[in-house]
């Protein structure tokens, strides 16, 4: 979302792709659910209004025919200057006027799009032609499905690009990424958990853009890193063994490196001179503290019914067919550990899905059950019986053979953090995972 000149001024709403799915390829068993979600999202976007949309690689995973049908059914304003499916599929650009400001919005798909019969043509020529055909505009905005470095190259080649909204890279950018031509690149991430809002003021004669909060934001980040470093140094001094001191020392060195980079960024930001359009970006968390839009909430409830109906009910549990035994098989010998596990959020992971009626959602269930990331674990929501929540075997490995012969079959006694990051990957958890903080909560 891009917000105009003042709080009560014009608003332009855009989406940079991957609305219907987050990946360029869909498994056959996931297609029915993703189609139901796609129809929900298309209808919701039509309900709230959007000014321009990019068909991202995840959208095209449903098939170009489906994307076009949804666009027609709900009058969705897709733009794609370089998407060739035997010819142009969508307009290359859209130009609108809001509050006396002219916006031209151009779409550019990346090579991640794998729709058969379609290809991404060379982006620079396509975007340049789209901008020239659209005519003069106060703000030229590119909706991008490319990698950030490809957007850098695009902006370097086309000085007239003002802003790029990137929907392919999964990073969340509270601080806009400066482009080589003086523009800014924005990203709210790809998990749908945050909404990007950019407020800006145009400066007569300016050809570049400046992050109006960059100095304050960098200074705040520096203070946060300094505080975190001091805490780690204190823990390092108090550590009782060499391995702990070494581990904490590496974390201190990490923050030293971050602080060095921040100091350089602060110096560089302070050197900026000359007229520039001023922009202020923020990411708004779409959490439960925000009230639901009633009409959209009704669409979501309807979609959940369709998702549940699309899932097979009679799937055999992975406990019966695979190497997992289920946490209940562990409690006889490991009662104390099982009791401690029961105090953790891992033990309530499945209940949290049930509470929101999301337990049949294929995009959710894998991180809320045991073994779903294992090739012989439950591969769909109908196979989780006995493996609900993040149980013993999620960290210690499949245990059926160990249960059958404990003395001869060993488990993973001390799981490493690499097991955690399958779900706590910095994207699905909003970047909250910190091993030094989280691991002690599940230690038993």
Secondary structure, 3 states (H helix, E strand, C coil): CEECCCCCCCEECEECCCCCCCCCCCCHHHHHHHHHHHHHHHHHHHHHCCCEECCCHHHHCCCHHHHHHHHHHHCCCEECCCEECCCECCECEEEEEECCEEEEEEEECCCCCCCCCCEECCHHHHHHHHHHHHCCCCEEEEEECCCHHHHHHHHHHCCCCCEEEECCCCCEEEEEEECCCCCEEEEECCCCCEEEEEEEECCCCCCCEEECCHHHHHHHHHHHHHHHHHHHHHHHHHCCCHHHHHHHHHHHHHHHHHHHHHHHHHHHHHCCCCCCEEEEEEEEECCCCCCCCHHHHHHHHHHHHHHHHHCCCCCCCHHHHCCCCCHHHCCCCCHHHHHHHCCCHHHHHHHHHHHCCCCCCHHHHCCCECCCCCCCCCCCHHHCCCCECCCHHHHHCCCHHHHHCCCCCCCCCCCCHHHHCCCCCCCCCCCCCCHHHHHHHHCC
